[in-house]
Amino acid sequence: MSAADAAASLARRLLHYARPRQLQLVVRMAELGAMQKAAADLGMSQPSATEALNRVEALLDLTLFDRHARGVRLTREGALLLPALRRALDAFDLLAGDAARLAQGAGGLVRIAGIAAAGTAIAAPALPALCAAQPALWLDYREIEAADIAAVCQDRTADLVLCRASVQVPAGHDFTPLRTDRMGVYCASDHPLARRRGVDLQRCAQETWLLPPESSPPHAAFAALCEALGAPPPVARVSTRTLALGVALVCELRLLYLGLGSHMERFVASGRLHRLPIDVPGAPAPIGCLHPRRPASEAAATVLAHLVRWAAGGGEGAAGPAAQ
C-alpha cells in the first residue's frame, strides 16, 4: 500500500471512530504531563481516560506516551503529531465560530491573515468601505508573521493572505499584487531636520538613529547606508519590532528611522512624522493578496475583487462595484 493510500485509509478510520474528546485528552496529557491531571481537567474518570488513550493509539497504530513514575512524556512520534492534533482541535473552534456568526445573521464569512505591513498599507484603508457596503459580511482579520504564511495556507485557516510578492506561492494559489512599497528616512514632525529645505545623508549621519528590526528590508537598507557613509551613525540603545513603540521613540528621543512607507506614511499623514528627502536604494517587494486559485467561497471572491478594484483606483477606496 502506498503512503497516500495508507493516509487515506487512516483518515477514514479517524473520521469513523475518533472523537474530539479523545484528541483533547492527548493534548492535555502532553501539556500537563499526567493522565490523571488531564482526565480531571476534562471531567473524565481515570478508566475512561485510559480507554480513550488506548483507542487513539490503536487507531494511529502509534505509541504516543511513555509512562514513568511521575506521569507521562510524549514519545518521539507523539511529539511530532502534537501540532497536527492541536490543529484538528482548532478546526472545531473555527467551525463553532463560523456557525455562531451564521446563526447571528452573517451573510458570508471570510478569514483574512496579513503581515504587519499589509495591515497598515491595505487592510486599514481598504476594508472599512467594504464593511460599510456589505454589513452582512463577516470579516475575521488577524496579523501573522511572514514565517507563518506557509502553515496558514496549508492548514486553510485563512481564505486570503495579505503579504509581500517575495513569498513562495504554494501550489494551487496565486499572488495578486495590490500596492507598491518604498523605504524612507523619517523623523518627528518637530525635529530640526524636518524644517530644513535641503537635507543630505551626511547631515543625517550626525543624528542618532533607531535601528530597524533585524532581518527586515529596512535593516539591510540601513546597513547599505552605513557602508555609503563609511561608518555607522550613532544609534539608540533600544530595538523593537513594535511599531507604536518605535514611533514613540522616534518622536520622544528625536531619532531618525529608516522604515517602510507601508508602516510609516500614516503617521506622516497624521502630522506626527516627517519624511526626509533622502533617497534610499532598494525597493521592498510589492504587497498583495495570496489566495487559492479557486476562491474558498463567494464571499472570499467578493473581498478579493474589492481589494483589486481598490488598488486599481489608487487605494482611495470606496467599496464600489466590488462590494456588490
C-alpha positions as CSV (number, residue, x, y, z in Angstrom):
1,M,0.0,0.0,0.0
2,S,1.4,3.4,-1.0
3,A,1.8,6.2,1.6
4,A,-1.1,8.1,0.0
5,D,-3.4,5.0,0.3
6,A,-2.3,4.4,3.9
7,A,-3.1,8.0,4.8
8,A,-6.5,7.9,3.1
9,S,-7.3,4.6,4.9
10,L,-6.3,6.1,8.3
11,A,-8.3,9.3,7.6
12,R,-11.4,7.2,7.1
13,R,-10.8,5.3,10.4
14,L,-10.3,8.5,12.3
15,L,-13.4,10.1,10.9
16,H,-15.4,7.0,11.7
17,Y,-14.0,6.1,15.2
18,A,-12.1,9.0,16.7
19,R,-13.8,11.5,19.0
20,P,-12.7,15.1,19.6
21,R,-12.7,14.3,23.4
22,Q,-10.0,11.7,22.8
23,L,-7.8,14.1,20.9
24,Q,-8.4,16.7,23.6
25,L,-7.2,14.2,26.2
26,V,-3.9,13.6,24.3
27,V,-3.2,17.3,24.0
28,R,-3.9,17.9,27.7
29,M,-1.8,15.0,28.8
30,A,1.1,16.4,26.8
31,E,0.6,19.8,28.4
32,L,0.1,18.6,32.0
33,G,2.4,15.6,31.9
34,A,0.0,13.3,33.7
35,M,-3.1,11.3,32.6
36,Q,-4.8,11.8,36.0
37,K,-4.5,15.6,35.8
38,A,-5.7,15.7,32.2
39,A,-8.7,13.5,33.0
40,A,-9.7,15.6,35.9
41,D,-9.3,18.8,33.8
42,L,-11.7,17.3,31.2
43,G,-14.1,15.8,33.7
44,M,-13.2,12.2,32.7
45,S,-12.7,9.2,35.0
46,Q,-9.3,7.5,35.1
47,P,-10.7,4.3,33.4
48,S,-12.4,6.4,30.7
49,A,-9.2,8.4,30.0
50,T,-7.2,5.1,29.8
51,E,-9.7,3.7,27.3
52,A,-9.7,6.9,25.3
53,L,-5.9,7.0,25.0
54,N,-5.7,3.3,24.1
55,R,-8.3,3.9,21.4
56,V,-6.4,6.8,19.8
57,E,-3.1,4.9,19.9
58,A,-4.7,1.9,18.3
59,L,-6.3,4.0,15.6
60,L,-3.0,5.7,14.8
61,D,-1.0,2.4,15.3
62,L,1.5,4.5,17.3
63,T,2.5,4.8,21.0
64,L,2.1,8.5,21.9
65,F,3.3,8.4,25.5
66,D,5.9,6.7,27.6
67,R,4.7,6.1,31.2
68,H,7.0,6.8,34.1
69,A,6.8,7.1,37.9
70,R,5.9,10.8,37.8
71,G,3.4,10.6,34.9
72,V,3.8,10.5,31.1
73,R,6.0,12.0,28.5
74,L,5.5,12.2,24.8
75,T,7.3,9.7,22.6
76,R,9.1,10.9,19.5
77,E,6.0,10.1,17.4
78,G,3.7,11.8,19.9
79,A,5.8,15.0,19.9
80,L,5.7,15.0,16.1
81,L,2.0,14.5,15.9
82,L,1.1,17.0,18.7
83,P,0.9,20.1,16.3
84,A,-1.4,18.2,14.0
85,L,-3.6,17.2,17.0
86,R,-3.8,20.8,18.1
87,R,-4.7,21.9,14.5
88,A,-7.5,19.3,14.5
89,L,-9.0,20.8,17.7
90,D,-8.5,24.3,16.4
91,A,-10.7,23.3,13.4
92,F,-13.5,22.7,15.8
93,D,-13.1,26.2,17.2
94,L,-13.2,27.6,13.7
95,L,-16.3,25.6,12.9
96,A,-18.0,26.7,16.1
97,G,-17.1,30.4,15.5
98,D,-18.4,30.3,11.9
99,A,-21.6,28.5,12.9
100,A,-22.3,31.1,15.7
101,R,-21.7,34.0,13.3
102,L,-24.1,32.5,10.7
103,A,-26.6,32.0,13.5
104,Q,-26.3,35.7,14.2
105,G,-27.1,36.6,10.7
106,A,-23.8,36.8,8.9
107,G,-24.3,36.7,5.2
108,G,-20.8,35.4,4.5
109,L,-17.6,34.6,6.3
110,V,-14.1,35.5,5.2
111,R,-10.9,34.9,7.3
112,I,-8.0,37.1,6.3
113,A,-4.5,36.9,7.6
114,G,-1.9,39.6,7.0
115,I,1.6,40.6,7.8
116,A,2.1,43.9,9.7
117,A,2.8,46.0,6.6
118,A,-0.3,44.7,4.9
119,G,-2.4,45.7,7.9
120,T,-1.4,49.4,7.5
121,A,-1.0,49.5,3.8
122,I,-4.0,47.5,2.6
123,A,-6.4,46.3,5.3
124,A,-6.8,49.5,7.3
125,P,-7.5,51.8,4.2
126,A,-9.4,49.2,2.1
127,L,-11.6,47.1,4.3
128,P,-13.8,49.7,6.2
129,A,-15.5,50.7,2.9
130,L,-16.3,47.1,2.2
131,C,-17.7,46.6,5.7
132,A,-19.9,49.6,5.3
133,A,-21.2,48.4,1.9
134,Q,-21.6,44.8,3.0
135,P,-22.9,44.9,6.6
136,A,-23.9,41.2,6.5
137,L,-20.4,40.1,5.5
138,W,-18.4,38.9,8.5
139,L,-14.6,39.5,8.2
140,D,-12.1,38.0,10.6
141,Y,-8.7,39.7,10.3
142,R,-5.6,38.6,12.2
143,E,-2.0,39.6,12.0
144,I,0.6,36.9,11.3
145,E,4.4,36.8,10.8
146,A,5.8,36.1,7.4
147,A,7.2,32.8,8.7
148,D,3.6,31.6,9.4
149,I,2.3,32.1,5.8
150,A,3.1,28.6,4.6
151,A,1.3,27.0,7.5
152,V,-1.7,29.2,7.2
153,C,-2.1,28.2,3.6
154,Q,-1.5,24.5,4.3
155,D,-4.0,24.4,7.2
156,R,-6.5,26.6,5.3
157,T,-7.1,28.7,8.4
158,A,-7.3,31.8,6.2
159,D,-9.2,32.4,3.0
160,L,-6.9,35.3,1.9
161,V,-3.4,36.2,3.0
162,L,-2.1,39.7,2.6
163,C,1.7,39.6,2.2
164,R,4.7,40.5,0.0
165,A,5.3,39.3,-3.5
166,S,8.5,37.7,-2.3
167,V,6.6,34.9,-0.6
168,Q,6.8,31.4,-2.0
169,V,3.5,30.8,-3.6
170,P,2.0,27.4,-2.7
171,A,0.6,25.0,-5.3
172,G,-2.9,25.9,-6.2
173,H,-2.5,29.5,-5.1
174,D,-1.9,32.8,-7.0
175,F,-0.5,36.1,-5.8
176,T,-2.2,39.4,-6.8
177,P,-0.1,42.5,-6.2
178,L,-2.1,45.4,-4.8
179,R,0.3,48.1,-3.6
180,T,3.9,49.0,-4.1
181,D,6.0,50.0,-1.1
182,R,9.1,52.1,-0.5
183,M,11.6,52.9,2.2
184,G,12.3,56.3,3.6
185,V,14.1,58.2,6.4
186,Y,11.6,59.5,9.0
187,C,11.8,61.9,12.0
188,A,9.4,63.6,14.3
189,S,7.4,66.4,12.6
190,D,9.0,68.9,15.0
191,H,12.6,67.6,14.6
192,P,15.0,70.3,13.5
193,L,15.7,68.5,10.2
194,A,12.0,68.5,9.4
195,R,12.2,72.3,9.0
196,R,15.2,72.3,6.6
197,R,14.7,72.5,2.9
198,G,17.8,70.6,2.0
199,V,19.0,67.6,3.9
200,D,21.6,65.2,2.8
201,L,22.8,61.9,4.1
202,Q,26.0,63.3,5.6
203,R,23.9,65.7,7.7
204,C,21.7,62.8,8.8
205,A,24.7,60.9,9.9
206,Q,25.3,63.4,12.7
207,E,21.9,62.4,14.2
208,T,21.1,59.4,16.4
209,W,19.1,56.7,14.7
210,L,16.7,53.9,15.8
211,L,17.9,50.6,14.4
212,P,15.3,48.9,12.1
213,P,14.4,45.3,13.2
214,E,16.9,42.7,12.2
215,S,16.2,40.6,9.1
216,S,13.9,43.3,7.7
217,P,14.3,45.2,4.4
218,P,14.9,48.5,6.3
219,H,17.7,46.8,8.3
220,A,19.5,45.8,5.1
221,A,19.0,49.2,3.6
222,F,20.4,50.8,6.8
223,A,23.5,48.7,6.5
224,A,23.9,49.9,2.9
225,L,23.6,53.5,4.1
226,C,26.2,52.9,6.8
227,E,28.5,51.5,4.1
228,A,28.0,54.5,1.9
229,L,28.8,56.8,4.8
230,G,32.0,54.8,5.7
231,A,31.0,54.5,9.3
232,P,27.7,53.9,11.2
233,P,25.9,56.9,12.7
234,P,25.1,56.9,16.5
235,V,22.3,54.6,17.3
236,A,19.9,54.4,20.3
237,R,20.4,51.5,22.7
238,V,17.0,50.1,22.1
239,S,15.4,47.9,19.5
240,T,11.8,46.9,18.8
241,R,9.5,45.3,16.3
242,T,6.5,47.1,17.8
243,L,5.5,49.9,15.5
244,A,3.8,52.0,18.1
245,L,6.8,51.9,20.4
246,G,9.2,52.6,17.5
247,V,7.2,55.8,16.5
248,A,7.1,56.9,20.2
249,L,10.9,56.5,20.4
250,V,11.5,58.4,17.2
251,C,9.3,61.3,18.4
252,E,10.3,61.5,22.1
253,L,14.0,60.9,21.7
254,R,14.3,62.9,18.4
255,L,15.7,59.9,16.5
256,L,15.9,59.2,12.8
257,Y,14.5,56.0,11.4
258,L,14.7,54.1,8.1
259,G,11.4,52.5,7.7
260,L,8.8,51.2,5.3
261,G,6.3,53.6,3.8
262,S,3.6,50.9,4.4
263,H,4.3,51.3,8.1
264,M,5.2,55.0,8.4
265,E,3.2,57.0,5.9
266,R,0.0,57.0,8.0
267,F,2.0,58.8,10.8
268,V,3.2,61.3,8.2
269,A,-0.4,61.9,7.1
270,S,-1.5,62.4,10.7
271,G,1.3,65.0,11.2
272,R,3.3,63.0,13.7
273,L,6.2,62.1,11.5
274,H,8.1,63.8,8.6
275,R,9.7,62.0,5.7
276,L,13.1,63.5,4.9
277,P,14.2,63.9,1.2
278,I,16.8,61.1,1.3
279,D,16.9,58.6,-1.5
280,V,17.0,55.1,0.0
281,P,18.3,52.4,-2.5
282,G,16.3,49.2,-3.0
283,A,12.6,48.9,-3.0
284,P,10.8,46.2,-1.0
285,A,8.6,43.7,-2.8
286,P,5.0,44.8,-3.5
287,I,2.3,43.9,-1.1
288,G,-0.7,41.9,-2.3
289,C,-3.1,39.0,-1.7
290,L,-2.2,35.4,-1.7
291,H,-5.3,33.4,-2.5
292,P,-6.4,29.9,-3.7
293,R,-6.8,29.7,-7.5
294,R,-10.4,28.6,-6.8
295,P,-11.8,31.0,-4.2
296,A,-12.7,29.5,-0.9
297,S,-16.2,31.0,-1.1
298,E,-18.3,33.6,-2.9
299,A,-17.7,35.9,0.0
300,A,-13.9,35.5,-0.3
301,A,-14.2,36.2,-4.1
302,T,-16.1,39.4,-3.2
303,V,-13.4,40.6,-0.8
304,L,-10.6,39.8,-3.3
305,A,-12.5,41.7,-6.1
306,H,-12.9,44.7,-3.7
307,L,-9.2,44.7,-2.9
308,V,-8.3,44.6,-6.6
309,R,-10.6,47.5,-7.5
310,W,-9.5,49.4,-4.5
311,A,-5.9,49.1,-5.7
312,A,-6.8,49.9,-9.3
313,G,-8.4,53.1,-8.0
314,G,-5.2,54.3,-6.4
315,G,-6.0,52.9,-3.0
316,E,-8.6,55.6,-2.2
317,G,-11.2,53.1,-1.6
318,A,-14.9,53.3,-1.7
319,A,-16.3,49.8,-1.9
320,G,-18.0,50.5,-5.3
321,P,-18.9,47.6,-7.6
322,A,-16.5,45.2,-5.8
323,A,-18.8,45.1,-2.8
324,Q,-21.9,44.4,-4.8
